[in-house]
Amino acid sequence: MKFRVERDVLADAVTWVARGLPSRPPVPVLAGVLLDVAAEGTVTLSAFDYEVSARMTIPADVSEPGQVLVLGRLLADISRNLPDRPVEVETSGNKVQVTCGSSRFALLLMPVDEYPTLPASPEPSGSVPGDVFTQAVAQVAVAADRGDTLPILTGVRVVIEGEQMTLLATDRYRLAMRTLTWSPGATDASHVALIPARTLSETAKALGAAGAIDLSLGTAAGGEGLVGFEAGSRRTTTRLLDGDYPKVSSIFPSSSDTEAVVSTEELIEAVKRVALVAERNTPVRLKFADGQVAIEAGSGDEAQASEAVECVLTGPEIEIAFNPAFLLDGLHAVGTAHTRFSFTQPSRPAVLSGQAEVDGEADTAYRYVLMPVRFAS
C-alpha cells in the first residue's frame, strides 16, 4: 500500500473519522482507523465502534492499493502537526511509514481481519439545510438528560411527517422542541427516531458548514435501528436508542394568563450576575411587573443580589423561581433579540420562545418549557 496526499486533506479526513473513537475501547482494534486505498485514486478512511461509524473518501496519488488499520488518534495528531507539504504513506513490513518533508513516523499495523464490518452506506431519505439543522439540534439537545438513570432521556426524538421535522428532548425539568422544514425524498415520509443527543450534536456541528445534510432513516439507513448522515464526502451512522419515549406533549400549556417580553441579552447578563450569590441548587426569583422584571437571589443571612431589566408585560403580575443554569440554557437557545415568557401560574411550567421585535409576534418554531422551583413565600 502506497499513496501520496496533501497534508491538509489528510488531516481533515483523519480528524473527522477519528473524532468519536473511544479513549478506552473494549477491543484494541476499535481504536483504529481503516484506510482503504483504491487503484482509482481514492483513499477511504473509516472508523466504527459498533455504535457510531464515520467515513470519508479523499483523492490521492495511489501507487499501490491496499488496506491497513492504524491507531486513529495517533494518526490524527501526527497529520495535524506535519509541515505544510505533501504526505507519503506506505507500508513497510509490519509498520506504516508516514513521510512529510524531513518528518518521518512509523506506526504499527493493527490486524485488519479483526476489525468489525462497517454498516452499509445508507441511502438518503431527504435533505435539510446544514445551518438550520445545526441550530435546531443545538436548541433542543440542551434539554436532553446528561445522566445514566434513564438512558432514553439522553436522546433527541426526531419525528418526521411529510415536510415537517420535529426535534424534542427533555430531562424532566425542562423540555425543548423545534420544528423545521426539510426536503423528504417521498411526500408521505413518516419516521420516528430517538438519536443519542451527544452524537447528534457532534455530528450536526461537524456537518453544519455544508450547504445541505442528507438524512437516512429506517430501512434507507441500513436498518430500523440506525440513522445516517451525509454531507459532501463525509458519511456517518449511529445506532438509535431503544424504548418508548414518554408522552410529553401534554406539558405544553394550551393557554397563558401572563406574557412578558424581555431583551434576551440583557436578561442573560442580569441572571448571570445575580446567580453568583445563589448556592448550589438554589433558584433565582423573577418578579414580572409592568415595565420591569426584578431578578433576585439569596435571602436571610445569605449573600444577596438583585437587578432589574425592562420588560413588556401583558396580564397579571407574577413571581416565579427557576434553576439559573436551566434558565440560562433556554435564553441562550432562543437565539433572538427578545424572549417571550408565557405563564399560567407560579407553580406551573413556563414557556420561552423567541421574538425578533418587542412588539412583534413570537416565533413558536422553537419552544423551551421550564419547570419552576418552589421557594419560600
C-alpha positions in Angstrom: 0.0 0.0 0.0 1.4 3.4 -1.0 -0.2 6.8 -1.7 0.6 10.5 -1.7 -1.8 13.1 -0.5 -1.9 16.8 0.5 -1.3 17.4 4.2 -4.5 19.4 4.9 -6.6 16.9 3.0 -5.3 14.0 5.1 -5.5 15.9 8.4 -9.1 16.9 7.7 -10.2 13.4 6.8 -8.4 11.7 9.8 -9.7 14.2 12.3 -13.3 13.8 11.0 -13.2 10.0 11.1 -11.3 9.7 14.4 -13.4 12.3 16.3 -15.6 9.7 18.0 -13.1 6.9 18.7 -13.3 5.6 22.2 -10.4 6.5 24.5 -10.7 3.1 26.2 -12.0 0.7 23.6 -13.2 -2.7 24.8 -11.3 -4.3 21.9 -8.0 -2.8 20.8 -8.9 -2.7 17.1 -11.8 -0.3 17.8 -9.2 2.4 18.4 -8.1 2.1 14.8 -8.8 4.0 11.6 -9.2 1.8 8.5 -7.5 3.1 5.3 -8.9 1.6 2.1 -6.6 2.7 -0.7 -8.2 2.2 -4.2 -6.3 1.9 -7.5 -8.8 4.5 -8.9 -7.0 7.2 -6.9 -9.0 7.5 -3.7 -8.5 6.7 0.0 -11.5 5.9 2.2 -10.9 6.4 5.9 -13.3 4.6 8.3 -13.9 4.2 12.0 -16.5 2.1 13.8 -17.1 1.2 17.5 -20.3 -0.8 17.0 -22.4 2.3 17.8 -21.1 5.1 15.6 -19.4 4.8 12.2 -17.7 7.5 10.2 -16.3 7.5 6.7 -14.6 10.0 4.4 -13.2 9.5 0.9 -10.4 11.7 -0.3 -8.4 11.9 -3.6 -4.9 10.7 -3.6 -2.0 9.8 -5.9 -2.1 6.0 -5.5 1.0 3.9 -6.3 -0.1 0.7 -4.7 -3.7 -0.1 -3.5 -4.3 -1.9 -0.2 -6.0 -1.8 3.2 -4.4 -1.0 6.5 -5.5 -0.4 10.1 -3.6 2.1 12.3 -4.2 3.9 15.6 -6.7 6.6 14.7 -6.0 9.3 17.4 -2.2 9.0 16.8 -2.6 9.3 13.1 -4.9 12.4 13.6 -2.3 14.0 15.9 0.5 13.4 13.5 -1.3 14.5 10.4 -2.4 17.8 12.0 1.2 18.6 13.1 3.0 17.7 9.9 4.7 20.5 7.8 2.7 22.0 5.0 3.9 19.6 2.3 2.6 16.5 0.5 2.4 13.4 2.7 3.6 9.9 1.6 2.0 6.9 3.3 3.2 3.4 2.6 3.5 0.0 4.3 6.9 -1.4 5.2 7.0 -4.7 7.0 4.6 -4.6 10.0 4.5 -0.8 10.0 3.0 2.2 8.1 5.6 4.8 7.2 4.3 8.4 7.1 6.7 10.9 5.5 6.3 14.6 5.1 9.4 16.6 4.2 12.1 15.6 6.7 9.4 14.4 9.2 9.1 10.6 9.4 6.8 8.4 11.5 6.4 4.7 11.7 3.0 3.4 13.0 2.4 -0.2 14.0 -0.1 -2.1 11.8 -3.2 -3.4 13.5 -4.9 -6.7 12.4 -7.4 -5.7 9.7 -9.1 -9.2 9.8 -10.2 -8.5 13.4 -11.9 -5.2 12.5 -15.7 -5.3 12.5 -17.7 -5.0 9.3 -18.8 -1.4 8.8 -22.6 -0.7 8.3 -23.6 -0.4 4.6 -23.7 3.1 3.1 -27.2 4.5 3.7 -29.5 5.9 1.1 -30.8 9.4 1.7 -34.4 9.8 2.9 -34.2 13.5 2.3 -32.1 16.6 3.0 -32.1 19.6 5.3 -30.1 22.9 5.2 -26.9 22.4 7.2 -27.1 25.7 9.2 -30.8 25.2 10.0 -30.3 21.7 11.2 -27.2 22.6 13.3 -29.1 25.4 15.1 -32.2 23.2 15.7 -30.1 20.4 17.2 -28.2 22.8 19.5 -31.5 24.4 20.6 -33.1 21.0 21.6 -30.1 18.9 22.7 -29.5 21.4 25.6 -32.6 19.9 27.3 -31.5 16.2 27.0 -30.6 14.3 30.1 -26.8 14.0 30.8 -27.1 11.3 33.4 -27.4 7.5 33.1 -30.5 7.0 35.3 -32.9 7.0 32.3 -30.9 6.3 29.1 -34.0 7.0 26.9 -33.9 10.7 28.1 -30.3 11.1 26.8 -31.7 11.2 23.3 -33.3 13.6 20.9 -36.6 12.4 19.5 -36.9 13.2 15.8 -40.4 12.9 14.3 -40.9 13.4 10.5 -44.3 13.8 8.9 -44.0 14.8 5.2 -42.0 18.1 5.0 -42.1 18.8 8.7 -39.4 17.6 11.1 -39.9 18.0 14.9 -37.0 17.6 17.3 -37.7 17.2 21.0 -35.7 16.5 24.2 -36.4 16.6 28.0 -34.6 15.7 31.2 -37.9 16.0 33.2 -37.0 19.5 34.5 -37.2 21.3 31.1 -38.4 20.4 27.6 -37.2 21.8 24.3 -39.0 21.4 20.9 -38.1 22.8 17.5 -40.0 22.3 14.2 -38.4 22.9 10.8 -39.0 22.2 7.2 -36.9 19.6 5.3 -37.0 18.1 1.8 -38.1 14.5 2.0 -37.5 12.0 -0.8 -41.2 11.0 -0.6 -44.1 13.3 0.2 -45.6 10.8 2.6 -42.4 10.3 4.6 -43.1 9.2 8.2 -40.4 8.4 10.6 -39.7 8.4 14.4 -36.1 8.1 15.6 -34.5 8.5 19.1 -30.9 9.6 18.5 -28.3 9.9 21.2 -28.1 13.7 21.9 -24.3 13.8 22.3 -23.7 12.0 19.0 -26.3 14.1 17.2 -24.8 17.4 18.5 -21.3 16.4 17.4 -22.5 15.3 14.0 -24.5 18.4 13.4 -21.6 20.7 14.3 -19.2 18.7 12.1 -21.5 18.7 9.1 -23.2 22.1 9.6 -20.9 24.0 7.4 -22.1 22.1 4.4 -24.9 23.5 2.3 -27.2 20.5 2.9 -27.2 17.4 5.1 -28.7 14.2 3.8 -30.6 12.2 6.4 -31.2 8.4 6.1 -33.9 6.9 8.3 -35.5 3.5 8.6 -34.5 0.8 6.0 -32.7 3.5 4.0 -30.2 3.8 6.8 -29.4 0.1 6.7 -32.0 -1.0 9.3 -34.6 0.3 11.7 -32.0 0.7 14.4 -29.8 3.1 12.5 -29.8 6.7 11.3 -27.3 8.0 8.7 -26.0 11.5 7.9 -24.0 12.6 4.8 -22.6 15.9 3.6 -20.2 16.0 0.7 -17.7 13.2 1.2 -18.4 12.7 4.9 -20.7 9.9 6.0 -21.7 8.7 9.4 -24.2 6.3 11.0 -25.3 5.8 14.6 -27.4 3.3 16.4 -30.7 4.6 17.8 -31.8 4.4 21.4 -34.4 1.8 22.0 -37.5 2.2 24.1 -40.8 4.2 24.4 -40.3 7.9 24.8 -42.6 9.5 27.4 -45.6 11.3 26.1 -44.6 14.9 26.9 -46.7 16.9 24.5 -49.2 17.5 27.3 -46.6 19.5 29.2 -47.1 22.4 26.8 -49.7 24.7 28.2 -52.7 25.2 25.9 -53.1 28.9 27.0 -51.3 31.5 29.1 -52.5 34.1 31.6 -49.4 36.3 31.6 -46.9 37.1 28.9 -43.7 39.1 29.2 -41.2 40.2 26.5 -37.6 40.9 27.6 -34.3 41.7 25.9 -32.6 38.3 25.7 -29.0 39.6 26.1 -29.9 41.9 29.0 -31.7 39.2 30.9 -28.8 36.7 30.3 -26.3 39.1 31.8 -28.5 40.1 34.7 -29.2 36.4 35.6 -25.5 35.6 35.4 -24.6 38.4 37.8 -27.4 37.7 40.3 -26.8 33.9 40.2 -23.3 34.5 41.6 -24.7 34.5 45.1 -27.0 31.6 44.6 -25.9 28.5 46.4 -25.7 25.2 44.6 -29.2 24.0 43.5 -30.9 27.2 44.8 -33.1 29.2 42.4 -33.2 32.8 41.2 -36.5 34.6 41.7 -38.1 36.6 38.9 -40.8 39.2 39.7 -42.5 40.2 36.5 -44.3 43.6 36.8 -45.4 46.2 34.3 -42.3 47.8 33.0 -39.6 45.6 34.5 -38.6 42.2 35.8 -36.7 42.0 39.0 -34.2 39.2 39.4 -33.2 38.2 43.0 -31.2 35.5 44.7 -30.3 34.8 48.3 -32.3 35.5 51.5 -31.9 35.9 55.2 -28.3 35.6 56.4 -27.1 34.5 53.0 -25.4 36.7 50.4 -28.0 38.5 48.3 -28.2 40.1 44.9 -30.9 41.8 42.8 -31.1 43.5 39.5 -34.0 44.8 37.2 -34.4 44.6 33.5 -37.1 46.3 31.4 -39.9 44.2 30.1 -43.3 44.5 28.5 -46.0 42.7 30.5 -49.4 41.5 29.3 -51.7 40.1 32.0 -51.4 39.9 35.8 -48.0 40.3 37.6 -46.3 37.1 38.5 -43.4 35.9 40.7 -41.7 32.7 39.8 -38.3 30.9 40.6 -36.1 28.9 38.3 -32.9 27.0 38.3 -30.5 29.7 37.0 -28.5 27.2 34.8 -31.6 25.8 33.2 -33.0 29.4 32.6 -29.7 30.5 31.0 -29.7 27.4 28.8 -33.1 28.3 27.5 -32.2 32.0 27.0 -29.1 31.1 25.0 -31.0 28.6 22.9 -33.8 31.0 21.9 -31.3 32.8 19.7 -33.4 36.0 19.1 -33.1 39.6 20.3 -36.0 39.2 22.6 -37.5 36.4 24.6 -41.2 35.9 25.3 -42.2 34.3 28.6 -45.7 32.7 28.8 -47.1 31.8 32.2 -50.2 30.3 33.7 -49.3 30.3 37.4 -46.1 30.3 39.5 -46.3 26.5 40.1 -46.8 25.6 36.5 -44.3 25.3 33.7 -43.3 28.5 31.9 -42.7 28.6 28.1 -39.9 30.6 26.5 -40.0 31.4 22.8 -38.1 33.8 20.5 -39.2 37.2 19.3 -37.3 39.5 16.9 -39.0 42.8 18.0 -40.6 43.9 21.3 -43.9 44.4 19.6 -43.6 41.6 17.1 -45.0 38.1 17.1 -43.5 35.2 19.0 -41.6 32.6 16.9 -43.1 29.4 18.2 -41.0 27.2 15.9 -38.8 26.8 19.0 -40.3 26.4 22.5 -38.4 25.8 25.7 -40.6 24.7 28.6 -39.1 25.2 32.1 -40.4 23.8 35.4 -40.4 26.4 38.2 -38.7 25.8 41.5 -40.7 26.1 44.7 -39.4 28.8 47.1 -40.5 30.1 50.5 -43.1 32.8 50.3 
